[in-house]
Amino acid sequence: MPTATLPKSKRGNIHIRVSEDAKEMIEKAIVVSGQSMTDFATQSLLNSAKQLLESEYTTTLTDRDRDRLLKVMDADVEPNNGLREAAEIHKKLVIE
């Protein structure tokens, strides 16, 4: 007998337990939003994840620091040993 398979993007499950008060509030928000429980939960979790990752991987500079960084980047100076070592360490630690 053939079995139905879901697309790969729909195979993951996340199960959570919440208090009755939290569940009640979430259910009210779902009704107001007009979304399904799955769509509401998915969108809420994705928004939170995006915000967290964006704040984790984004550096905000002051105007002074931005100007100093641009000045250093525009300078015609060869990288010193410390910078070369830092670049090598970065290559080893960061997987993109």
C-alpha positions in Angstrom: 0.0 0.0 0.0 1.5 3.4 -0.9 2.3 5.8 1.9 2.0 9.5 1.8 5.2 11.4 2.4 5.5 15.1 3.4 7.8 17.4 1.6 11.2 17.6 3.3 10.4 21.1 4.6 7.4 19.8 6.5 9.0 16.8 8.3 10.4 18.6 11.4 8.5 18.6 14.6 8.8 20.7 17.7 6.9 19.8 20.8 6.5 22.2 23.7 4.7 22.3 27.0 3.3 25.5 28.3 1.3 26.6 31.4 -2.5 26.9 31.0 -2.2 30.7 31.2 0.3 30.7 28.4 -1.8 28.4 26.3 -4.9 30.5 26.8 -3.1 33.7 25.8 -1.5 32.0 22.7 -4.9 30.6 21.7 -6.4 34.1 21.9 -3.6 35.5 19.8 -4.1 32.8 17.2 -7.8 33.7 16.9 -7.0 37.4 16.5 -4.2 36.6 13.9 -6.5 34.4 11.9 -3.7 31.9 11.5 -3.5 28.2 12.3 -1.7 27.1 15.4 1.2 25.7 13.2 1.5 28.9 11.1 1.3 31.1 14.2 3.9 29.1 16.1 6.2 28.8 13.2 6.1 32.5 12.3 6.6 33.5 16.0 9.5 31.1 16.4 11.1 32.2 13.1 10.8 35.9 14.1 12.4 35.3 17.4 15.2 33.2 15.9 15.9 35.8 13.2 16.0 38.6 15.8 18.3 36.7 18.1 20.7 35.6 15.3 20.7 39.1 13.8 21.7 40.6 17.2 24.3 37.9 17.7 25.9 38.3 14.3 25.6 42.1 13.8 28.0 44.6 15.2 26.8 48.2 15.6 29.5 50.8 15.6 29.5 54.3 17.0 30.2 57.0 14.4 33.7 57.4 15.8 34.4 53.7 15.6 33.0 53.5 12.1 35.2 56.4 11.0 38.3 54.7 12.6 37.5 51.4 10.9 37.1 53.0 7.5 40.3 54.9 8.0 42.2 51.7 8.8 40.6 49.9 5.9 41.6 52.7 3.5 45.2 52.8 4.7 47.9 51.4 2.4 49.5 49.4 5.1 50.6 45.7 5.0 49.0 43.5 7.7 51.3 42.9 10.6 52.0 39.4 12.2 49.2 39.8 14.7 46.7 40.4 12.0 47.9 37.5 9.9 47.7 35.2 12.9 44.2 36.4 13.7 43.2 35.7 10.1 44.5 32.2 10.4 42.7 31.5 13.6 39.5 32.9 12.1 39.8 30.6 9.2 40.2 27.6 11.5 37.3 28.6 13.8 34.7 30.0 11.5 32.9 27.6 9.1 30.7 29.3 6.6 
